[in-house]
Amino acid sequence: MKTFFQRLRDFKLGSTLLLILLVAIWSIPTIGLLVTAFRSKDSAANSGWWTALADPLGQDWSIEAFNTVLSRDDMFGSFVNTVVVAVPSTVLPILIAAFAAYAFTFIEFRGREIYFAIVVALMVVPLQAALVPVVRGLRAIKETTGISLMGNYPGAWLMHAAFALPLAIYILRNYMMTLPMALIEAARIDGASWYQIFWKLVMPMSVPALASFAIFQFLWVWNDYLIAFIFVDSKPVMTYRLLRLLGQYGDGWQNVAAGSFISLIVPLIVFFALQRFFVRGLTAGSVK
Amino acid sequence: MIADVLFGLMSIVLGIAASYGLYWGLDRLVNLTPEHIQKKIRALAYLLPAAVLLSLVLIVPLIQTFVYSFMNQAGKKWVGLDNYIELFTDPQFLSILFNNFLWVAIVPAFTVAAGLLVATLTNQVGPTREKIFKSLIFMPMSISFVSAATIWQFIYIDVPPGRPEIGLLNAIVRALGGEAQSWMLMTEFRLNSLLLMVIIIWLQTGFSMVLISSAIKGVPEETIEAARVDGANSVQLFWRIVLPQIWGTVMSVFVTTLITVMKIFDIVLAMTGGAFDTSVLGFQFYQEYFLNANVGAASAIVTILTLLIVPLMYIQIRTVRQQESLR
């Protein structure tokens, strides 16, 4: 029979209390935002958000702010724009990265180590370092051919896809290295071509890594400001709109909070539903 | 709007079809060559699309940026080292460099320490509580820097004198008998920058916790048991047994956070717009290029940033090599 004190020790009261304290501190800012999003303009301006928590029944809760930002500030349009930027930016680099990772992992060729070192190096280069020439290049293309890759979605897709490649190749190669080499050799001996092995063996077995990368990349693009600001200014995404809202806080903090809330929903859902994959992607790509 | 969605869907389908066709075609082309050549070029053919994209959008532009940094405002005439000389003799730029230094000196250390603390604690409380606590600490990782900036407004905001406090920090300060402050304007000891750093530590701790936690779980049970049998207490256990075994992960988290922090930009833009001595290299680039339209200066700033990151790049490559040799 365990004594009361043994049970208490097994319960790890000290660690639990300390963790509750830490988690409370970590959650306070987000709670402030969530509460404010559902307050009326008057109460948001005239009392701290924490007072609403102390007296939740005596509050004039309101979803007015959501109406305002969704229609007046067209947060709804921005939501759609963000989806249209994020989904292709996530899907398009996958095959390109997968083929590159496949070559790096399974096929011997001269300079493999050096090329891969370049990929790793490119992961940490600040993307700002490439922006000025890219913008100039795209302008030059527009002047000579009339094709505009600026101001609309394709420019952002291209940039996001290209900037994602180093990390994607790195994550996928790390994963592919854990696949059983014997299986691939056996397939080679049976006469399968490298191309067939890629589609029939390596891609199906790499699905967990592909999912990890896709989630990581989706959240990255969804949360990006800089690329969207430069390449899709005619179709403002949510981070862009939110920054504007932040500048208009004179209209009331409840609007800022509601706008932020709307931009948070998707990442939070993705995060809580697919946390396992997200964590794996993060662990695998921990060099970025 | 519906047109936008359709355009997006169509582009995905077309994009996938085009890239599928591209690799199929490349493979066919390789197959047309004699066997001994096939061996040499197949991998290169599979790498080609990635290499082309990376060259066009990253590698060549990187070199061009370096070249532009020796050119004038419009990026058309050579000015030699003028941009660099101007930057390094400008007290404001030196202050920006100092800010970057502060960010690098403070944020990675605190992020790693907080991650270590949470990872160690959650490892003790059993799977259910571990999962809940970890999720809540990790949650900020999934949101944008701009959203984080809006979230922290509800802590840092200050109001004109006489108005009721709606920022938590000022409310606490007042409750303790202090005087309300305009936190984002407080340049003494770079207090405003320090408050921005708090936001990034808040964002990044989840990352550091997750990686360190999985490293702690990888520590062999025998080593801990053996130390316990020898009479080690939990503090000794942590410092002498666990920490040395997860040191590689701790360092890797440290360097990764360091790189993130070097490039920090959005949070400064959203919180202060770079005013009140809070600007950093990443933000100053944005300022020079988009607001001052100064190609030369912007390129010089981002070249300096890249050069500062190069040593870290070297460390990363070395870490990757070590990890691979362990496999």
Interface residues (C-beta under 8 A of the other chain):
Chain A: K12 S15 T16 L18 L19 L22 V23 W26 S27 I28 P29 T30 G32 L33 T36 A44 A45 N46 S47 G48 W49 W50 G77 V80 N81 V83 V84 V87 P88 V91 L92 L95 I96 A97 F99 A100 Y102 A103 F104 I107 E108 F109 R110 R112 Y115 A117 V119 V120 A121 L122 M123 V124 V125 P126 L127 Q128 A129 A130 L131 V132 P133 V134 R136 G137 Y153 P154 W157 L158 M159 A161 A162 F163 L165 P166 I169 M177 S193 W194 Y195 L219 W222 N223 D224 Y225 L226 K235 T239 L242 L243 L245 L246 Y249 W253 V256 A257 G259 S260 S263 L264 P267 L268 V270 F271 F272 Q275 F278 V279 L282 T283 S286 V287 K288
Chain B: M1 D4 V5 F7 G8 S11 I12 G15 I16 S19 Y20 Y23 W24 D27 N31 K40 R42 A43 L44 Y46 L47 P49 A50 A51 L53 L54 L56 V57 L58 I59 V60 P61 L62 Q64 T65 Y68 G75 L117 V118 L121 T122 Q124 V125 G126 R129 F133 S135 L136 I137 F138 M139 P140 M141 S142 I143 S144 F145 V146 S147 A149 T150 I151 W152 Q153 F154 I155 I157 P164 E165 I166 G167 L168 A171 W202 T205 F207 V210 L211 S214 S252 V253 T256 I259 M262 K263 F265 D266 L269 A270 G282 F285 Y286 Y289 V295 A298 S299 V302 T303 L305 T306 I309 L312 M313 Q316 I317 T319 V320 E324 R327
